[in-house]
Amino acid sequence: MFVINKGMCVSCHNCASECPRQAINFVGTKYEIDQEKCVKCGLCAKVCHTGACHEEPKIKGAVQTHDLIERECDIVVVGSGSGLVSAVYAAQQGKKVILLEKNTKIGGNTDYAHGYMPQYSKWHEKMGFADEREEAVEHFYKMGEGIIEKPLVRAAVYGASNFFDWLCTLCDITETYDLHAVSESDFHGPMFGSSVVEFKERYLKNLNSRDDSIGPGWGGTHVIQTMLETIQRENLDVTILMGTAAEHLLLDENGVIKGIMAADEGGQVKINCQAVMLACGGFGQNDELLKKYCHVDFFSGYPMHRYSVPGDTGDAIAMMAELGEHPDPDRMFVSIWGPRHHPFNNSIADYAQEGEFPEINLNGRRWYDESEGIFHGIAKIYQQPEHISYTILPYKQVKAVAERFMNNPAMVNRKKYFETWEYDLDYEATLDTPVKKADTLYELAEKMNVDPETFVNEMTRYSHFCETGVDEDFHKDARFLKPFPLSEGPYYAVFGECFSEAAMGGVTVNDQCEVMRADGSHIPGLYAGGDCTSSMHRKGKLAPISELTWAVASNYIAGGNMVTYINEKETKEA
């Protein structure tokens, strides 16, 4: 019997178009097979590029084992997030690509990624923008306090530009993405921002269904979608093997890549190839590596809320260790935030991080000096009941903050998010989300499940501190003690949690995205990009360039370089 794995289905329509019995129909958001009409011809499985269409084992629940499977291709890409960029770009140049994804979902962390991407493209040239990429390189290098190698910064900026030019040829860029010009406070070059297409719709679906196949609809989501659509539209030679984990890199006697060993649920898979691209994410789900390289000891014994996908276990680090190459701890980085929630609108998180709003635990009491910022609150939140905190946002006060943000030249690119703050907060409050809304503090306390008397008394005390300018409990800087209205609702309570966004690093690359050994040489045929690389983060410092920028730029660079490498190698061997 042939079935469709909904977690792997990307709704590309190939299976339905090919089915001779019209047995495949669109149900909800995915395709399903009508077993009464199905004649088990297997055409659906042959045209399915994700492996979603497949034949179930004859014995239900049994795993079909197999002997060693051997495959041939030009390039193996490990990871179906930003790795799709290198796969598609290389395949457009005529290369046969096999992409390995160990999870049951395409997209990885890229499907949940967003961020502004500095670049200059042909599209921006037509709009009359000046080319200020070199200014951008200097800007970000300076922001990195000199700990980032400038060639990598330049690779990210120029790579993002070239990627964007290419992306413009694959989709209607003006309809799909939010495009901005940067403010005077930054450099002046154009930016590629987060996608706004289907944003709320996708988030709501994900929220209600808990379906990991649905990304939130940010910029990375649409990169993934565009790559998958391009594979189908151009009939590219890209085979995606789902549920297949890369395990060992294979080198010849000269230390040159000759293949990779992988495993699916049935057994071992050997793939002979000329180049390998490691795009398999970071190690945010590996407690051992987090403790060893990032020293997050204070999480010990507490639940860690993690935004990274389950497959972020440091596979690239393990494969490199087998070759005798181990990570440099100074080039490892874990992104930890808190308290914060999952908003439709990122501006809501910005309000909560401003420091002027009180943080309340489930005892109904403040628990630290909010002006210390989110990083200082990370460990402390775990000392609170059930490790939970609420940010209290009075309507009158948050309106003033929103107006301040909108009038700040440095926030011009995000102005529209702040303009919709009320709609976004109210919209979330109508759902079963971390946002609570009430007309009075008593009613708000009930929705937060805290004692109303204790909470109101605490807010009254805090309001007094704001009037006097002296925080007798936690000594908050007077600048952050803004008037707190006790009887002017409505009020919002935004649930906060600590979370690990990603853990990055482990594989060192140069500006060509070639994988480097500790002795300064590179491994011929081996490339890497995205979170698995020690790209621009150094000594615990977060680089000023977004991870989405580096992910797509590095994979675009590597895609082109792998093609060049293979062509030159074949020319020499001819």
Long-range contacts (C-beta under 8 A, 24 or more apart in sequence): 1-35, 1-38, 1-40, 1-55, 1-56, 2-33, 2-38, 2-40, 2-42, 2-44, 2-45, 2-53, 2-54, 2-55, 2-56, 3-33, 3-53, 3-54, 3-55, 3-56, 4-30, 4-31, 4-32, 4-33, 4-44, 4-52, 4-53, 5-51, 5-52, 5-54, 5-104, 5-242, 6-30, 6-32, 6-52, 6-211, 6-213, 7-52, 7-104, 7-105, 7-211, 7-212, 7-213, 8-50, 8-51, 8-52, 8-104, 8-105, 8-106, 8-213, 8-242, 9-50, 9-52, 9-213, 10-50, 10-52, 10-106, 10-213, 10-225, 10-228, 12-49, 12-50, 12-228, 12-229, 12-232, 14-44, 14-47, 14-48, 14-49, 14-232, 15-43, 15-44, 15-47, 15-48, 15-52, 15-53, 17-47, 18-43, 18-44, 18-46, 18-47, 19-43, 19-44, 29-205, 29-211, 29-214, 30-213, 49-228, 49-231, 49-232, 49-238, 49-239, 49-240, 50-106, 50-228, 50-240, 50-242, 51-240, 51-241, 51-242, 51-243, 52-242, 63-265, 63-266, 64-266, 65-266, 65-267, 66-266, 66-267, 67-267, 68-267, 68-268, 68-269, 68-270, 69-267, 69-268, 69-269, 69-270, 70-269, 70-270, 70-271, 70-272, 71-98, 71-269, 71-270, 71-271, 71-272, 72-96, 72-271, 72-272, 72-273, 73-97, 73-98, 73-239, 73-271, 73-272, 73-273, 74-273, 74-274, 74-275, 74-566, 75-273, 75-274, 75-275, 75-276, 75-277, 75-562, 75-566, 76-100, 76-246, 76-259, 76-260, 76-271, 76-273, 76-275, 76-276, 76-277, 77-276, 77-277, 77-279, 78-246, 78-260, 78-276, 78-277, 78-278, 78-279, 78-280, 78-315, 78-316, 79-108, 79-278, 79-279, 79-280, 79-281, 79-530, 79-532, 80-106, 80-107, 80-108, 80-240, 81-107, 81-108, 81-109, 81-110, 81-111, 81-113, 81-220, 81-224, 81-279, 81-281, 81-530, 81-551, 82-108, 82-110, 82-220, 82-223, 82-279, 82-529, 82-530, 82-551, 82-552, 82-554, 82-555, 83-108, 83-277, 83-279, 83-280, 83-529, 83-530, 83-555, 84-110, 84-223, 84-224, 84-227, 84-228, 84-555, 85-163, 85-223, 85-227, 85-551, 85-552, 85-555, 85-556, 85-559, 86-277, 86-279, 86-527, 86-529, 86-555, 86-556, 86-558, 86-559, 86-562, 87-227, 87-238, 87-277, 87-559, 88-227, 88-230, 88-231, 88-236, 88-238, 88-559, 89-166, 89-555, 89-556, 89-559, 89-560, 89-563, 90-559, 90-560, 90-562, 90-563, 91-231, 91-236, 91-237, 91-238, 92-234, 92-236, 93-560, 93-563, 95-237, 95-562, 95-563, 95-566, 96-237, 97-236, 97-237, 97-238, 97-239, 98-238, 98-239, 98-241, 98-271, 98-273, 99-238, 99-239, 99-240, 99-241, 100-241, 100-244, 100-245, 100-246, 100-260, 100-262, 101-240, 101-241, 101-242, 101-243, 101-244, 102-243, 102-244, 102-245, 102-246, 102-280, 102-311, 102-315, 103-242, 103-243, 103-309, 103-310, 103-311, 104-212, 104-242, 104-243, 105-212, 105-213, 105-309, 106-224, 106-228, 106-240, 106-242, 107-215, 107-220, 107-221, 107-224, 108-280, 108-281, 108-309, 108-311, 109-220, 109-281, 109-282, 109-307, 109-308, 109-309, 109-312, 109-502, 109-531, 110-220, 110-223, 110-224, 110-530, 110-548, 110-551, 111-215, 111-216, 111-220, 111-221, 111-224, 112-215, 112-216, 112-218, 112-220, 112-221, 112-307, 112-309, 113-218, 113-219, 113-220, 113-546, 113-547, 113-548, 113-551, 114-193, 114-194, 114-195, 114-218, 114-219, 114-220, 114-546, 114-548, 115-194, 115-219, 115-546, 115-547, 115-548, 115-549, 116-180, 116-191, 116-192, 116-193, 116-194, 116-413, 116-546, 116-549, 117-160, 117-164, 117-191, 117-192, 117-193, 117-219, 117-546, 117-548, 117-549, 117-552, 118-157, 118-160, 118-182, 118-187, 118-189, 118-191, 118-545, 118-549, 119-157, 119-158, 119-160, 119-161, 119-163, 119-164, 119-189, 119-190, 119-191, 119-192, 120-161, 120-189, 120-190, 121-161, 121-164, 121-165, 121-168, 121-190, 122-165, 122-168, 123-164, 123-165, 123-168, 123-173, 124-189, 124-190, 127-190, 129-181, 129-188, 129-189, 129-190, 130-188, 130-189, 131-189, 132-187, 132-188, 132-189, 133-157, 133-158, 133-161, 133-189, 135-187, 135-188, 135-189, 136-187, 136-189, 139-186, 139-187, 140-543, 140-544, 140-545, 143-544, 144-536, 144-538, 144-541, 144-543, 144-544, 145-541, 147-538, 147-539, 147-541, 148-536, 148-538, 148-543, 149-511, 149-536, 151-510, 151-511, 152-510, 152-511, 152-535, 152-536, 153-536, 153-545, 154-511, 155-511, 155-512, 155-513, 155-553, 155-554, 155-557, 156-535, 156-536, 156-545, 156-549, 156-550, 156-553, 156-554, 157-545, 157-553, 158-553, 159-552, 159-553, 159-554, 159-556, 159-557, 160-192, 160-549, 160-552, 160-553, 162-553, 162-556, 162-557, 163-552, 163-553, 163-556, 164-192, 166-556, 167-223, 167-226, 170-226, 170-229, 170-230, 171-222, 171-226, 171-229, 176-222, 176-226, 177-219, 177-222, 180-412, 180-413, 181-413, 182-413, 183-409, 183-410, 183-411, 183-412, 183-413, 184-409, 185-409, 185-410, 186-410, 191-413, 192-219, 193-219, 193-413, 194-218, 194-219, 195-219, 195-221, 195-222, 197-222, 199-344, 200-344, 200-427, 203-344, 204-431, 207-431, 207-433, 219-548, 220-548, 220-551, 223-552, 241-269, 244-269, 245-315, 246-280, 246-315, 246-319, 247-319, 248-319, 248-322, 249-276, 249-319, 249-320, 249-322, 249-323, 249-526, 251-323, 251-523, 254-524, 255-523, 255-524, 256-523, 256-524, 256-525, 257-523, 257-524, 257-525, 257-526, 258-525, 274-525, 274-565, 274-566, 274-569, 275-525, 275-526, 275-527, 275-562, 275-565, 275-566, 276-525, 276-526, 276-527, 277-527, 277-528, 277-529, 277-555, 277-558, 277-559, 277-562, 278-316, 278-319, 278-507, 278-515, 278-526, 278-527, 278-528, 278-529, 278-532, 278-533, 279-528, 279-529, 279-530, 279-532, 279-551, 279-555, 280-311, 280-315, 280-316, 280-532, 281-308, 281-309, 281-311, 281-312, 281-315, 281-502, 281-530, 281-531, 281-532, 282-308, 282-312, 282-314, 282-502, 282-503, 282-504, 282-505, 282-506, 282-531, 282-532, 283-312, 283-313, 283-314, 283-317, 283-503, 283-506, 284-308, 284-312, 284-334, 284-500, 284-501, 284-502, 284-503, 285-309, 285-310, 285-311, 285-312, 285-313, 286-312, 286-313, 286-314, 286-503, 289-314, 289-317, 289-503, 290-334, 290-500, 290-503, 293-327, 293-329, 293-332, 293-505, 294-332, 294-333, 294-334, 294-503, 294-540, 296-334, 296-336, 296-500, 298-378, 298-379, 298-382, 299-382, 302-382, 302-387, 303-387, 304-498, 304-499, 304-500, 305-497, 305-498, 305-499, 305-500, 306-499, 306-500, 307-499, 307-500, 307-501, 307-502, 308-500, 308-501, 308-502, 308-503, 312-502, 312-503, 312-531, 314-506, 314-532, 315-532, 316-506, 316-507, 316-528, 316-532, 317-506, 317-507, 317-532, 320-506, 320-507, 320-515, 323-523, 325-517, 325-518, 326-518, 327-505, 327-506, 327-507, 327-534, 328-508, 328-534, 330-538, 330-539, 331-505, 331-506, 331-508, 331-534, 331-537, 331-538, 332-503, 332-504, 332-505, 332-506, 332-534, 332-537, 333-503, 333-504, 333-505, 333-537, 333-538, 333-540, 333-541, 333-542, 334-500, 334-502, 334-503, 334-504, 335-500, 335-501, 335-502, 335-503, 335-504, 335-542, 336-375, 336-378, 336-498, 336-499, 336-500, 336-501, 337-374, 337-375, 337-378, 337-498, 337-499, 337-501, 338-374, 338-377, 338-378, 338-381, 338-496, 338-497, 338-498, 338-499, 339-374, 339-377, 339-381, 339-389, 339-391, 339-496, 339-497, 339-498, 340-374, 340-496, 340-497, 340-499, 341-433, 341-434, 341-435, 341-494, 341-495, 341-496, 341-497, 342-433, 342-434, 343-424, 343-428, 343-435, 344-424, 344-427, 344-428, 345-417, 345-420, 345-421, 345-424, 346-414, 346-417, 347-402, 347-405, 347-414, 347-417, 347-418, 347-421, 347-424, 348-421, 348-424, 348-425, 348-428, 348-435, 348-494, 350-405, 351-391, 351-393, 351-398, 351-401, 351-402, 351-421, 351-494, 352-391, 352-393, 352-494, 352-496, 354-401, 354-480, 355-476, 355-480, 356-397, 356-401, 356-480, 356-481, 356-482, 357-391, 357-392, 357-393, 357-397, 357-398, 358-391, 358-392, 358-458, 358-459, 358-462, 358-484, 359-389, 359-390, 359-391, 359-392, 359-496, 360-389, 360-390, 360-391, 360-392, 360-448, 360-450, 360-455, 360-458, 360-493, 361-385, 361-388, 361-389, 361-390, 362-386, 362-388, 362-448, 362-449, 362-450, 363-450, 363-451, 363-454, 364-445, 364-450, 364-451, 364-452, 364-454, 364-455, 364-458, 365-454, 365-458, 366-458, 366-462, 366-473, 366-474, 368-474, 369-471, 369-474, 369-475, 369-476, 369-477, 370-476, 370-480, 371-476, 371-477, 371-479, 371-480, 378-498, 381-496, 381-497, 381-498, 382-498, 387-497, 387-498, 388-495, 388-496, 388-497, 389-495, 389-496, 389-497, 390-436, 390-448, 390-493, 390-494, 390-495, 390-496, 391-493, 391-494, 391-496, 392-444, 392-459, 392-491, 392-492, 392-493, 393-425, 393-491, 393-492, 393-493, 393-494, 394-484, 394-485, 394-488, 394-489, 394-491, 394-492, 395-488, 395-489, 395-490, 395-491, 395-492, 396-485, 396-488, 397-482, 397-483, 397-484, 397-485, 398-425, 398-492, 400-482, 425-492, 429-492, 434-494, 434-495, 434-496, 435-492, 435-493, 435-494, 435-495, 436-492, 436-493, 436-494, 436-495, 437-490, 437-491, 437-492, 437-493, 438-489, 438-490, 438-491, 438-493, 439-489, 439-490, 439-491, 440-487, 440-489, 440-491, 441-486, 441-489, 441-491, 444-491, 444-493, 447-493, 448-493, 459-484, 459-486, 460-486, 502-531, 502-547, 503-531, 504-531, 504-532, 504-533, 504-534, 504-535, 504-537, 504-547, 505-531, 505-532, 505-533, 505-534, 505-535, 505-537, 506-532, 506-533, 506-534, 507-532, 507-533, 507-534, 508-533, 508-534, 509-533, 509-534, 509-535, 509-554, 511-557, 512-557, 512-558, 512-561, 513-554, 513-555, 513-557, 513-558, 513-561, 514-561, 524-565, 525-565, 527-558, 527-561, 527-562, 528-554, 528-558, 529-553, 529-554, 529-555, 529-557, 529-558, 530-554, 530-555
